[in-house]
Amino acid sequence: MKRCLALVLPAFVIAGLAVTSSAAMAQQKTAKQCRDEWRANEAVNKAKGITEAAYVKDCRAGTTTAAQPMTPSATTPTAAPAAAAKKTAKQCRDEWRANEAANKSKGVTEAAYVKDCRAGTTTAAQPTTPSATTPMAPPGATAAKKTAKQCRDEWRANEEANKKNGITEAAYVKDCRAGTTTAQPANAPASRPAATTAPARAPTSAPPPSQTATPATPASPPAQTAAPAPKAAPAPKPAPTTAAAPTGANQFAAEAQAKAHCPSDLVVWVNTDSRIYHFSGHDDYGRTKQGAYMCEKDALAAGDRAAKNEKRP
């Protein structure tokens, strides 16, 4: 009987050890399970300085506690929203461009803004729609900037007065584009001050003869000061005239008609007698006996040529 018990007890011990060992092996986690646990709580692990490799090693050895569950609980803080809210480079570029003018005025470059935006160290760009705290740009501040052609047309519409005032076309265009000059009316002629004639000065009356002069040598009266001759008013520049209305193809009697015909081309004055055309701003522009306003491309197509001594504007 004792011998039987001695044989049976070791068998039970061996079986118990085998069950315990198999249970322990069954509880050992795979590397994939350990990695999934680390990643499920990646933000917290990184904050604590726990690398994925170190976590997997301890997890497989059974020396680490189970990773926190992915679903938040009362005792498990959720991952910081900063990681989920991290913006893409495209989102940051779009923010910078939505408020490009203000960023440029503050010296904030697109590259610097994108870098700070992705790092989360910059606030979101201001909205492009006006708000109570965002002053609107003055309407037409950028749209009202005139082209060089518009400024040249303004100067030429009042060319005579500008020349009289010593304002050159180049100087006017420069100020006009910078917005430092008021636009002159395109069609209304410049107002000219009426010519005034200086009133003639009354002749100075001769003083009475000296009371101390002797009868033998009477004092001669001083010479009278001649009144200055009044300055003649400058003769007005003759208006452009033509002998007859132009009858050729694409020829116009008025400059405005030619401009309406080709708004994007340069209007020239063609001397139909010499077949030479002149540019605006020169003496022969609109002032030859025979001629017409034409678009430069039409004049060239008709075989006319530009005056050699004139520079194309």
Secondary structure, DSSP 8 states (H G I E B T S, - for coil): -HHHHHHHHHHHHHHHHHHHHHHHHHH---HHHHHHHHHHTHHHHHHTT--HHHHHHHHHHT-S-----SS--SSS----HHHHT---HHHHHHHHHHTHHHHHHTT--HHHHHHHHHHT-S-----SS--SSS----TTTTTT---HHHHHHHHHHTHHHHHHTT--HHHHHHHHHHT-S----SSS----------------------TT--TTS-------------------------SS---STT-BSSHHHHHHH-TTS-EEEEETTTTEEE-TTSTTTTTSSS-EEEEHHHHHHTT-EE-TTS---
